[in-house]
């Protein structure tokens, strides 16, 4: 039995290069955008109907007339209990208001994760202080919705938590996301009509539709790698 070691070595190198290329390609698909509210805005206050451009995203205030939100850090937090574990800018949803966000260019995206916290108005709060209500829309309307628990204070302070949203919508793409909140009492009753449904948002991670691979892309890569391996074995036999 004769083994062509030079050919085998060459094909092994090609196989390794293909595997590396596949890994790098997968990594490029995993690139994400982050709405972190660090970009300069015209004014820190958000009123119902205001539309702000924050990097490549738009943010729109909605809900009750008047002030519905703000963008800033804890140095601008007055007369409310803001989350303590964030030294950067974030979005505060206030006075039962809510917000929309999406891409400035109208392109579709999926949600990967976000950081969120309840914002208190003083007094005591139960273990479940509120709910974050997330609704995703595409060009035809409502696509998906979910609720996230917003925990009460720990040692007297509220804190941001990270929420994994990779399963939100079952892989569907969105053009707009609406985020609102509910305030909950000790009996577990939650509503958003008492001027206490306040929330904080930061580090909203999105994945652009252009960065999501076609369903067969990785399957074709895998078949190619298997074919190379089989060819190497046959020539080596």
C-alpha positions as CSV (number, residue, x, y, z in Angstrom):
1,X,0.0,0.0,0.0
2,X,1.5,3.4,-1.1
3,X,0.6,6.5,0.8
4,X,1.0,9.9,-0.9
5,X,2.1,11.8,2.2
6,X,2.7,15.0,0.3
7,X,-0.9,15.0,-1.1
8,X,-2.3,14.1,2.3
9,X,-0.4,16.9,4.0
10,X,-1.6,19.4,1.4
11,X,-5.2,18.3,1.7
12,X,-5.0,18.4,5.5
13,X,-3.8,22.0,5.2
14,X,-6.7,22.8,2.9
15,X,-9.1,21.1,5.4
16,X,-7.7,23.1,8.3
17,X,-7.9,26.4,6.3
18,X,-11.5,25.6,5.4
19,X,-12.4,25.0,9.0
20,X,-10.8,28.3,10.0
21,X,-12.6,30.1,7.3
22,X,-15.9,28.6,8.4
23,X,-15.2,29.7,12.0
24,X,-14.3,33.2,10.9
25,X,-17.5,33.4,8.7
26,X,-19.6,32.3,11.7
27,X,-18.0,34.9,13.8
28,X,-18.7,37.6,11.3
29,X,-22.4,36.6,11.3
30,X,-22.4,37.0,15.1
31,X,-21.4,40.7,14.9
32,X,-24.0,42.8,16.7
33,X,-25.0,46.4,17.2
34,X,-25.6,47.9,20.6
35,X,-28.0,50.7,21.6
36,X,-26.1,51.9,24.7
37,X,-27.3,55.6,24.8
38,X,-23.7,56.9,24.9
39,X,-24.0,58.9,21.7
40,X,-24.8,62.7,22.1
41,X,-28.4,63.7,21.8
42,X,-30.0,67.1,21.4
43,X,-31.7,67.0,24.8
44,X,-31.7,64.5,27.7
45,X,-35.5,64.7,28.1
46,X,-37.9,62.6,26.0
47,X,-41.5,63.7,25.6
48,X,-44.3,61.8,24.0
49,X,-43.9,62.0,20.2
50,X,-40.1,62.9,20.3
51,X,-37.9,60.9,17.9
52,X,-34.2,60.9,18.7
53,X,-31.3,59.6,16.6
54,X,-29.0,57.6,18.8
55,X,-26.1,56.2,16.7
56,X,-27.7,54.0,14.0
57,X,-30.9,53.7,16.0
58,X,-34.0,55.8,16.4
59,X,-35.7,56.1,19.8
60,X,-39.3,57.4,20.1
61,X,-41.1,58.4,23.3
62,X,-44.7,57.5,23.5
63,X,-47.6,57.0,26.0
64,X,-48.9,59.6,28.4
65,X,-48.7,63.3,27.3
66,X,-45.7,65.2,28.5
67,X,-42.4,63.7,29.8
68,X,-42.1,60.0,29.2
69,X,-38.3,59.4,29.5
70,X,-34.8,60.7,29.7
71,X,-31.3,59.7,28.6
72,X,-28.4,60.2,31.0
73,X,-26.6,58.7,34.0
74,X,-27.3,58.6,37.7
75,X,-26.0,62.1,38.1
76,X,-29.3,63.3,36.5
77,X,-31.4,61.0,38.7
78,X,-33.5,63.2,41.0
79,X,-36.4,62.2,43.4
80,X,-36.4,58.6,42.1
81,X,-34.6,55.4,42.9
82,X,-32.4,54.7,39.9
83,X,-30.3,51.5,39.5
84,X,-27.0,51.7,41.3
85,X,-24.8,49.4,39.2
86,X,-24.3,51.4,36.1
87,X,-21.9,54.3,35.7
88,X,-22.8,55.0,32.1
89,X,-25.8,56.6,30.3
90,X,-29.0,54.7,29.9
91,X,-32.7,55.3,29.0
92,X,-35.2,55.9,31.8
93,X,-38.9,55.3,31.0
94,X,-41.0,57.5,33.3
95,X,-44.6,58.3,34.2
96,X,-46.1,55.2,32.7
97,X,-44.6,56.1,29.3
98,X,-43.1,53.7,26.9
99,X,-40.6,53.8,24.0
100,X,-40.1,52.5,20.5
101,X,-36.7,51.8,18.9
102,X,-35.4,50.5,15.6
103,X,-32.9,51.2,12.9
104,X,-32.6,54.7,11.3
105,X,-32.6,53.1,7.9
106,X,-35.7,51.0,8.5
107,X,-33.8,47.7,8.2
108,X,-34.8,44.5,10.0
109,X,-33.1,43.0,13.0
110,X,-33.4,40.5,15.8
111,X,-32.9,41.0,19.5
112,X,-30.1,39.3,21.4
113,X,-30.1,40.8,24.9
114,X,-30.6,43.9,27.0
115,X,-30.0,45.3,30.5
116,X,-33.0,46.5,32.5
117,X,-34.0,47.6,36.0
118,X,-37.0,49.0,37.7
119,X,-36.9,52.6,38.8
120,X,-38.6,53.3,42.2
121,X,-40.4,56.4,43.5
122,X,-39.5,55.8,47.2
123,X,-41.2,53.6,49.8
124,X,-40.9,49.8,49.9
125,X,-41.1,47.4,47.1
126,X,-41.9,43.6,46.8
127,X,-39.5,41.1,45.4
128,X,-41.2,41.5,42.0
129,X,-41.2,45.3,41.6
130,X,-42.4,45.3,38.0
131,X,-42.6,43.8,34.6
132,X,-40.9,44.9,31.4
133,X,-43.2,44.3,28.4
134,X,-41.5,43.9,25.1
135,X,-43.4,43.8,21.8
136,X,-41.8,43.2,18.4
137,X,-43.2,44.4,15.1
138,X,-42.4,43.8,11.4
139,X,-43.8,45.7,8.4
140,X,-47.1,43.8,8.7
141,X,-47.7,44.4,12.4
142,X,-47.3,42.5,15.7
143,X,-44.8,39.6,15.6
144,X,-43.9,38.6,19.2
145,X,-44.2,39.8,22.8
146,X,-42.8,38.8,26.1
147,X,-42.6,39.9,29.8
148,X,-39.5,40.1,31.9
149,X,-39.4,40.3,35.7
150,X,-38.0,43.5,37.1
151,X,-36.8,42.7,40.6
152,X,-37.2,44.8,43.8
153,X,-34.3,46.5,45.5
154,X,-31.4,44.6,47.1
155,X,-30.1,46.3,50.3
156,X,-32.2,49.3,49.4
157,X,-31.0,49.7,45.8
158,X,-32.3,48.7,42.4
159,X,-29.8,47.1,40.0
160,X,-29.6,46.3,36.3
161,X,-29.9,42.7,35.2
162,X,-29.0,41.2,31.9
163,X,-31.7,39.4,30.0
164,X,-31.0,36.9,27.2
165,X,-33.5,37.5,24.3
166,X,-32.0,35.2,21.7
167,X,-35.2,33.1,21.6
168,X,-37.5,36.1,21.4
169,X,-39.8,35.8,18.4
170,X,-38.5,32.3,17.5
171,X,-35.9,33.7,15.1
172,X,-38.2,36.3,13.5
173,X,-37.0,39.7,12.4
174,X,-38.4,43.0,13.5
175,X,-38.5,46.6,12.2
176,X,-39.6,48.1,15.5
177,X,-39.6,47.2,19.2
178,X,-41.9,48.7,21.8
179,X,-40.9,48.6,25.5
180,X,-43.2,49.4,28.3
181,X,-43.4,48.5,32.0
182,X,-45.9,47.6,34.7
183,X,-45.5,48.3,38.5
184,X,-46.4,45.4,40.8
185,X,-47.7,45.5,44.4
186,X,-47.0,43.0,47.2
187,X,-50.1,41.0,46.2
188,X,-48.7,40.5,42.7
189,X,-51.1,42.8,41.0
190,X,-49.3,44.7,38.1
191,X,-50.6,47.7,36.2
192,X,-49.3,50.7,34.4
193,X,-51.8,53.4,35.2
194,X,-50.5,54.7,38.6
195,X,-47.6,56.8,37.4
196,X,-45.2,54.2,39.0
197,X,-44.4,52.1,35.9
198,X,-40.8,53.3,35.5
199,X,-37.9,51.4,34.0
200,X,-34.3,51.7,33.0
201,X,-32.7,50.2,29.8
202,X,-29.2,49.9,28.6
203,X,-27.0,47.9,26.2
204,X,-29.7,46.6,23.9
205,X,-27.9,44.2,21.6
206,X,-29.4,43.7,18.1
207,X,-28.4,41.6,15.1
208,X,-29.0,43.1,11.7
209,X,-30.9,41.0,9.2
210,X,-27.9,41.3,6.8
211,X,-25.7,39.6,9.4
212,X,-28.0,36.6,9.8
213,X,-26.8,33.7,7.5
214,X,-29.1,32.0,5.0
215,X,-30.4,28.7,6.4
216,X,-28.3,26.6,4.1
217,X,-25.0,28.4,4.5
218,X,-23.5,26.5,7.4
219,X,-24.9,23.2,6.0
220,X,-23.1,23.7,2.7
221,X,-19.9,24.6,4.6
222,X,-20.2,21.4,6.6
223,X,-20.8,19.3,3.5
224,X,-17.7,20.8,1.9
225,X,-15.6,19.9,4.9
226,X,-16.9,16.4,5.0
227,X,-16.1,16.0,1.3
228,X,-12.6,17.2,1.7
229,X,-12.0,14.8,4.6
230,X,-13.5,11.8,2.7
231,X,-11.3,12.6,-0.4
232,X,-8.2,12.8,1.8
233,X,-9.0,9.4,3.3
234,X,-9.5,7.8,-0.1
235,X,-6.3,9.1,-1.5
236,X,-4.4,8.0,1.6
237,X,-5.7,4.4,1.4
